């Protein structure tokens, strides 16, 4: 079911019992389960059991897909496992859900760095700093990525183009797997 356009634009819906709003509501029970899954994920992450952390964070995301925190945590677990494409997808969704939350940008920076897109990583670190996460880790990360970007022989536009081409190839592959025809 589609998301209520009025709710999306204004934050509230004047229609009592709007079916689109009802479909997007998350039950209190789901929220409690998601918080438990997040806590379990945090424990596993601290113990460096990243696969278990990923499983718990994925459960939290499935229960409350609109939570930027759960997606951010899952992004960190993906990065810890070296699954940078997945980490980037979650980090970008995190910043889409809450553009003011700095951790989403630092998660994106880590994923971009793992993918060796150093210009984009440096930009993401700078966004994290600009949004309030002015940590030494982000400052150092930005400086290191700027240096690596200069040494890489690739420009920012090359990184953006490569990322788009990779996404197009993945989308085509998914379509083929689903039995869709490609033109």
Secondary structure by P-SEA (a helix, b strand, c coil): ccccccccccccccccccaaaaaacccaaaaaaaaaaaaaaaaaaaacaaaaaaaaaaaaaaaccccaaaaaaaaaaaaaacaaaaaaaaaaaaaaaccccaaaaaaaaaaaaaacaaaaaaaaaaaaaaaccccaaaaaaaaaaaaaaaaccccaaaaaaaaaaaaaaaaaaaaaaaccccc
